[in-house]
Amino acid sequence: MRQASHKRWLAVPLLWSALTASAIPPPPAAPPQLRDARMTVAIRLVEAIHGRVANITELCKISGTIPVYADDGGATRANGGEISGCKMLWKGHSLNVSVRGAIAISDGPVTFAFASVSVVPPDAIPLCPGMCGPQPLADSRAEVKMNGNPKSINFSLNPNPVSLMNSKPTVWLEADVVAEGRGRTF
């Protein structure tokens, strides 16, 4: 009886390590890249006090190149290209605004576009300790899908509701995106 109990206790660390193993799969591999496209993003910071918009600050309008993939849009989010962002002044700190995006073209043709903007302060804490990265101060993103192969795609980004609920004071980023195939279709 004592040996059976001892064997169970030996199995506990093994079981515990299996339960605490990260269940988050790695990002999908980058699909074949066809070419680059140009993405222009106009970013605004919105601040709210007591449920009302108190201030809207134009942060920047930036442009850069993003990848165009042969994909159904599934791997595009994880493999977006980063373009040079801008700076945002917040509580005496100059914070980097991260800007990412990508285009994907699948058979049909169907065109997918993805873009995101995010600001993470230096004192950001993880939303879920031990598993999540630092909680952004503001984070907005969008994915769009269009039939055909257009020369340009215009869309706006939506604030991440989790980031919005956890920011003190309430702030979010608004952004308008124009992606262009550089004088031709994507």
C-alpha angles and dihedrals in degrees: 000000000000092000092053090052091048091051091052091054090050090055094052096078090048092049092045092052090051092050094048094047112119109264093190109110119226117261116272118265118264112270120229110296114227100185143307130281132196120249124192119191128189109199129197130183114221120198123192130193121194092350096308129104107252102173140010116195123191102225104179150312111229138174135199145141124282130185124263110211136193095236145115090245096263097108096030097087094054093045102044119142121244119230125199106279129197138245128264124198110224126167092337094312127109104226128194117240107215116212124190136171147156142181126219129193121198134181115290084044104270120163123209125192129192131185137166139180123195142172121199117187119220092246095051116141126208115265090219110027116235097011111046131064124240115306110250119234087223130003129175131173144160142189123202133188125203133180113237132016109287128191091230140011125207122193143145128235125240123222116250104249093214091053090045094052094047099047118103110225098025109257135156141173123244118196138178116207131201117185117188133189092222098257096325139062118285 
